[in-house]
């Protein structure tokens, strides 16, 4: 149900507003669902070398710079 809260629209203005709402609702219903979930094999993070990341601690300065 649509309720006019402020103003006094003409029947033509009200029909135009209703048409816009109906078209948007129909477009939302008929929209394609999101694409299939992406496989973890295609995750860009998988291309990063699996080195241990430096952890904070008393000897962290030793691993603060690692050559690539």
BAZA-103700 format. One record per residue (C-alpha): residue in three letters; x, y, z. Coordinates in pm, whole numbers, plus 50000, padded with zeros to 5 digits. Layout:
N
<numar rest="ALA" u="X" v="Y" w="Z"/>
...
//
This chain:
68
<numar rest="UNK" u="50000" v="50000" w="50000"/>
<numar rest="UNK" u="50126" v="50345" w="49914"/>
<numar rest="UNK" u="50027" v="50644" w="50120"/>
<numar rest="UNK" u="50075" v="51008" w="50023"/>
<numar rest="UNK" u="50217" v="51179" w="50329"/>
<numar rest="UNK" u="50268" v="51530" w="50200"/>
<numar rest="UNK" u="50130" v="51722" w="49906"/>
<numar rest="UNK" u="49833" v="51666" w="49680"/>
<numar rest="UNK" u="49939" v="51473" w="49368"/>
<numar rest="UNK" u="49721" v="51464" w="49063"/>
<numar rest="UNK" u="49596" v="51124" w="48948"/>
<numar rest="UNK" u="49850" v="51137" w="48662"/>
<numar rest="UNK" u="50141" v="51204" w="48902"/>
<numar rest="UNK" u="50026" v="50926" w="49131"/>
<numar rest="UNK" u="49995" v="50684" w="48836"/>
<numar rest="UNK" u="50347" v="50776" w="48718"/>
<numar rest="UNK" u="50492" v="50719" w="49065"/>
<numar rest="UNK" u="50314" v="50385" w="49093"/>
<numar rest="UNK" u="50440" v="50279" w="48749"/>
<numar rest="UNK" u="50799" v="50352" w="48855"/>
<numar rest="UNK" u="50758" v="50151" w="49175"/>
<numar rest="UNK" u="50605" v="49856" w="48987"/>
<numar rest="UNK" u="50878" v="49854" w="48722"/>
<numar rest="UNK" u="51154" v="49864" w="48984"/>
<numar rest="UNK" u="50989" v="49583" w="49182"/>
<numar rest="UNK" u="50952" v="49368" w="48870"/>
<numar rest="UNK" u="51314" v="49432" w="48773"/>
<numar rest="UNK" u="51433" v="49331" w="49120"/>
<numar rest="UNK" u="51234" v="49007" w="49106"/>
<numar rest="UNK" u="51350" v="48909" w="48759"/>
<numar rest="UNK" u="51714" v="49000" w="48816"/>
<numar rest="UNK" u="51958" v="48718" w="48775"/>
<numar rest="UNK" u="52083" v="48578" w="49103"/>
<numar rest="UNK" u="52446" v="48644" w="49185"/>
<numar rest="UNK" u="52700" v="48447" w="48989"/>
<numar rest="UNK" u="52807" v="48109" w="49116"/>
<numar rest="UNK" u="53053" v="48124" w="49405"/>
<numar rest="UNK" u="53410" v="48161" w="49291"/>
<numar rest="UNK" u="53629" v="47859" w="49343"/>
<numar rest="UNK" u="53910" v="47890" w="49594"/>
<numar rest="UNK" u="54147" v="47773" w="49321"/>
<numar rest="UNK" u="54107" v="48110" w="49148"/>
<numar rest="UNK" u="54169" v="48311" w="49465"/>
<numar rest="UNK" u="54453" v="48561" w="49405"/>
<numar rest="UNK" u="54578" v="48505" w="49759"/>
<numar rest="UNK" u="54669" v="48150" w="49659"/>
<numar rest="UNK" u="54946" v="48291" w="49437"/>
<numar rest="UNK" u="55128" v="48447" w="49729"/>
<numar rest="UNK" u="55423" v="48237" w="49842"/>
<numar rest="UNK" u="55347" v="48047" w="50157"/>
<numar rest="UNK" u="55621" v="48193" w="50374"/>
<numar rest="UNK" u="55572" v="48242" w="50739"/>
<numar rest="UNK" u="55475" v="48600" w="50812"/>
<numar rest="UNK" u="55682" v="48783" w="51072"/>
<numar rest="UNK" u="55528" v="48785" w="51416"/>
<numar rest="UNK" u="55586" v="49054" w="51676"/>
<numar rest="UNK" u="55829" v="48958" w="51947"/>
<numar rest="UNK" u="56177" v="49010" w="52086"/>
<numar rest="UNK" u="56354" v="48900" w="51765"/>
<numar rest="UNK" u="56109" v="49049" w="51514"/>
<numar rest="UNK" u="56375" v="49285" w="51381"/>
<numar rest="UNK" u="56545" v="48987" w="51214"/>
<numar rest="UNK" u="56243" v="48919" w="50994"/>
<numar rest="UNK" u="56137" v="49280" w="50945"/>
<numar rest="UNK" u="56292" v="49278" w="50598"/>
<numar rest="UNK" u="56271" v="48965" w="50390"/>
<numar rest="UNK" u="56388" v="48969" w="50029"/>
<numar rest="UNK" u="56129" v="48872" w="49777"/>
//
